[in-house]
Amino acid sequence: MQKIVAVDLFCGVGGLTNGLAKAGIDVRVGVDIDPACKYPYTANNSAKFVQKSVADLGPEDLSFGTSGLKLLAGCAPCQPFSTYQQKADSSDRRWNLLNHFERLAEATKPDLITMENVPNLAKQKVFHRFVKKLKDEGFQVSHEIVDCSD
Ligand SMILES: C[S@@+](CC[C@H](N)C(=O)[O-])C[C@H]1O[C@@H](n2cnc3c(N)ncnc32)[C@H](O)[C@@H]1O
């Protein structure tokens, strides 16, 4: 199998990075705004931790290296779309973070993208715009709701 190198946006404490690494993927960098994530992220993973808002991230911050297939991975904050949230508030600035994920996909042109979130996101305009923009960029896009216990 060809080597896959990844960058994990909104990496948190590194759950996704850890799963990707267990699947044989070389995660180079994780990005999160919360400094409290740095210790658990780096203690449990060999990737570099960058503390920065994804909104302020440029393509030059995403060091995929020069060899292997590039995977852009991430899980934008789901609170605006979660069922725990009583009503979706379109003024919540976190909605915009998905647009920044797409902006970085457009700028870095990875071979693969994975974006995980809560099921309610699929009902939102911001998600349909995200899918359309990726398709317009030439990506093949598929999405589904899965039961993580499976
Ligand atoms: C659902 S969690 C991600 C969980 C992570 N994928 C894991 O497997 O552990 C979303 C993360 O987004 C981060 N976040 C929120 N706003 C951000 C921003 N503007 N830029 C970067 N990270 C941000 C939060 O600190 C939080 O850790």
The ligand as an SDF file (V2000), in Angstrom:
LIG
                    3D

 27 29  0  0  0  0  0  0  0  0999 V2000
  -14.8440   17.5550   18.5070 C   0  0  0  0  0  0  0  0  0  0  0  0
  -13.2920   18.1300   19.0580 S   0  0  0  0  0  0  0  0  0  0  0  0
  -12.1560   17.1990   18.0900 C   0  0  0  0  0  0  0  0  0  0  0  0
  -11.8470   15.8510   18.6350 C   0  0  0  0  0  0  0  0  0  0  0  0
  -10.6400   15.1840   17.9990 C   0  0  0  0  0  0  0  0  0  0  0  0
  -10.8430   14.9570   16.5870 N   0  0  0  0  0  0  0  0  0  0  0  0
  -10.2680   13.8840   18.6910 C   0  0  0  0  0  0  0  0  0  0  0  0
  -10.3180   12.8380   18.0460 O   0  0  0  0  0  0  0  0  0  0  0  0
   -9.9180   13.9120   19.8740 O   0  0  0  0  0  0  0  0  0  0  0  0
  -13.1850   19.7360   18.3230 C   0  0  0  0  0  0  0  0  0  0  0  0
  -11.9050   20.4930   18.6720 C   0  0  0  0  0  0  0  0  0  0  0  0
  -11.9020   21.7130   17.9400 O   0  0  0  0  0  0  0  0  0  0  0  0
  -11.1250   22.6500   18.6810 C   0  0  0  0  0  0  0  0  0  0  0  0
  -11.3700   23.9980   18.1440 N   0  0  0  0  0  0  0  0  0  0  0  0
  -12.4320   24.8230   18.3600 C   0  0  0  0  0  0  0  0  0  0  0  0
  -12.3100   25.9530   17.6640 N   0  0  0  0  0  0  0  0  0  0  0  0
  -11.1160   25.8560   16.9870 C   0  0  0  0  0  0  0  0  0  0  0  0
  -10.4210   26.7250   16.0870 C   0  0  0  0  0  0  0  0  0  0  0  0
  -10.9120   27.9100   15.7410 N   0  0  0  0  0  0  0  0  0  0  0  0
   -9.2430   26.3000   15.5770 N   0  0  0  0  0  0  0  0  0  0  0  0
   -8.7050   25.0910   15.9490 C   0  0  0  0  0  0  0  0  0  0  0  0
   -9.3190   24.2400   16.7960 N   0  0  0  0  0  0  0  0  0  0  0  0
  -10.5070   24.6120   17.3080 C   0  0  0  0  0  0  0  0  0  0  0  0
  -11.5630   22.4240   20.1140 C   0  0  0  0  0  0  0  0  0  0  0  0
  -10.5890   22.9130   21.0160 O   0  0  0  0  0  0  0  0  0  0  0  0
  -11.7360   20.8870   20.1380 C   0  0  0  0  0  0  0  0  0  0  0  0
  -10.5720   20.2650   20.6560 O   0  0  0  0  0  0  0  0  0  0  0  0
  1  2  1  0
  2  3  1  0
  2 10  1  0
  3  4  1  0
  4  5  1  0
  5  6  1  0
  5  7  1  0
  7  8  2  0
  7  9  1  0
 10 11  1  0
 11 12  1  0
 11 26  1  0
 12 13  1  0
 13 14  1  0
 13 24  1  0
 14 15  1  0
 14 23  1  0
 15 16  2  0
 16 17  1  0
 17 18  1  0
 17 23  2  0
 18 19  1  0
 18 20  2  0
 20 21  1  0
 21 22  2  0
 22 23  1  0
 24 25  1  0
 24 26  1  0
 26 27  1  0
M  CHG  2   2   1   9  -1
M  END
$$$$
